[in-house]
Amino acid sequence: GPVYTDAGDLLDDASGPVVAVGDIVTYHLLSAGYFPRVALVDGKTERERVDREILDAIDGFDHRLEVENPPATLTDDLLSALVDGLNRSGSVVVAVRGEEDLAALPAVLTAPDGASVVYGQPGEGMVLATVDGALRARCRELLERMNGDYERLADVLAD
């Protein structure tokens, strides 16, 4: 999807519900006065701790879920939290102990058609991915290459 440096411009082009992946992306959306439906944060950016200002700003969500997700993995807890977050009313922050870097892939698979998944592109800005069948197929293919994680996601979605 397109890359944005201004959260307002991104939000003008986004359609609901919005899933934000990453602390910096979430911070920019909140700074623009917008609460994503689901925000996945781990307190880090490019594997370094984020500034206290950013941690403090990621607040005020209707619901908070906490999950374990080690680096370079997608745990059942993270996948379930995505599904749970999208099904709740109000905004949900998913606080990840570990890493949320790969969460954009299952976010695309769990979000409804027309939803927006926003993630950071280091050094460039925020990427807006609008969910549709073609994007879902590409993400499914990537997950299948990652040790069959798509099958686990399908099991979680079926529960």
C-alpha positions in Angstrom: 0.0 0.0 0.0 0.9 3.7 -0.1 3.4 5.2 2.4 2.4 8.2 4.4 4.3 10.6 6.6 1.2 12.5 7.8 -1.3 10.7 9.9 -4.1 13.0 8.9 -3.6 12.3 5.2 -3.5 8.5 6.0 -6.7 8.7 8.0 -8.4 10.6 5.1 -7.7 7.6 2.9 -8.3 4.8 5.5 -11.5 3.0 5.8 -12.7 1.4 9.1 -11.9 -0.6 11.2 -8.2 0.4 11.5 -5.6 -1.9 12.9 -2.4 -0.2 13.9 0.8 -2.3 14.2 3.6 -0.7 16.1 4.2 1.9 18.8 5.2 4.8 16.4 2.2 4.2 14.1 -0.2 4.1 17.0 1.4 7.2 18.5 0.9 9.1 15.2 -2.7 8.1 14.9 -3.5 9.0 18.5 -1.7 12.4 18.0 -4.0 13.0 15.1 -6.9 12.4 17.5 -7.8 9.0 16.2 -8.1 5.7 18.2 -7.6 2.6 16.0 -10.0 -0.2 16.6 -7.0 -2.4 17.5 -3.4 -1.3 18.2 -0.6 -3.7 18.7 2.4 -2.3 20.6 5.5 -3.7 22.2 7.3 -0.7 23.6 10.0 -0.8 21.0 10.8 0.6 17.6 13.4 -1.1 15.4 14.2 -3.2 18.5 15.1 -0.2 20.6 12.9 1.1 23.5 10.6 3.9 22.5 10.7 7.2 24.2 8.7 7.7 27.5 6.6 10.4 25.7 5.4 7.7 23.2 4.8 5.1 25.9 2.8 7.6 27.9 0.8 8.8 24.9 -0.4 5.2 24.1 -3.2 5.4 26.6 -7.0 5.9 26.8 -8.1 2.8 25.0 -11.4 1.2 26.0 -9.8 -2.3 26.5 -6.3 -3.6 27.1 -5.1 -7.1 26.3 -1.7 -8.5 27.2 0.0 -11.3 25.3 3.3 -13.0 25.0 4.9 -13.1 21.5 8.6 -13.9 21.2 10.5 -12.2 18.4 10.0 -13.7 14.9 7.0 -15.6 15.9 3.2 -15.4 15.9 1.7 -17.0 19.0 -1.8 -18.3 19.4 -2.3 -15.6 22.1 -1.4 -12.8 19.6 -3.7 -14.3 16.9 -6.6 -14.7 19.4 -6.1 -11.1 20.7 -6.4 -9.8 17.1 -9.6 -11.6 16.6 -10.9 -10.6 20.1 -9.9 -7.0 19.5 -11.7 -6.7 16.2 -14.9 -8.3 17.7 -15.1 -6.0 20.7 -16.9 -2.7 20.7 -14.6 0.3 21.3 -10.8 0.5 20.9 -8.4 -2.1 22.0 -4.7 -1.9 22.7 -2.8 -5.2 22.7 0.4 -4.9 24.8 2.8 -7.5 23.4 5.6 -8.8 25.6 8.2 -9.7 23.0 7.6 -8.4 19.5 4.7 -7.4 17.3 6.7 -7.0 14.0 5.0 -9.8 12.1 1.4 -9.0 13.3 0.5 -7.1 10.1 0.1 -10.4 8.2 -2.5 -12.0 10.5 -4.1 -8.5 11.0 -4.9 -8.5 7.2 -6.3 -12.1 7.5 -8.5 -11.3 10.5 -9.8 -7.9 9.5 -12.9 -7.6 7.3 -12.9 -6.4 3.7 -12.4 -2.7 3.5 -10.6 -2.5 6.8 -7.2 -0.7 7.0 -4.0 -2.2 8.4 -1.4 0.4 9.1 2.2 -0.5 9.9 5.6 1.3 10.0 8.2 1.3 7.2 11.4 2.3 9.0 12.9 5.5 7.7 9.9 6.1 5.3 6.6 6.4 7.1 3.4 4.5 7.6 2.0 2.0 5.1 -1.7 1.8 4.6 -2.9 -1.6 3.5 -6.6 -1.8 2.6 -7.9 -5.4 3.1 -9.4 -7.2 0.2 -9.3 -10.7 -1.2 -6.1 -10.2 -3.2 -4.1 -8.8 -0.2 -5.5 -11.6 2.0 -4.2 -14.2 -0.5 -0.7 -12.6 -0.6 -0.6 -12.5 3.2 -1.8 -16.1 3.4 1.0 -17.1 1.0 3.6 -15.4 3.1 2.4 -17.0 6.3 2.4 -20.5 4.6 6.1 -19.9 3.8 6.6 -19.2 7.5 6.3 -22.8 8.7 2.6 -23.2 8.2 1.5 -20.4 10.5 -1.5 -19.9 8.3 -2.9 -23.3 9.4 -2.6 -22.3 13.0 -4.3 -19.0 12.3 -7.1 -20.8 10.5 -7.6 -23.0 13.6 -7.7 -19.9 15.9 -10.2 -18.2 13.6 -12.4 -21.4 13.6 -12.6 -21.4 17.5 
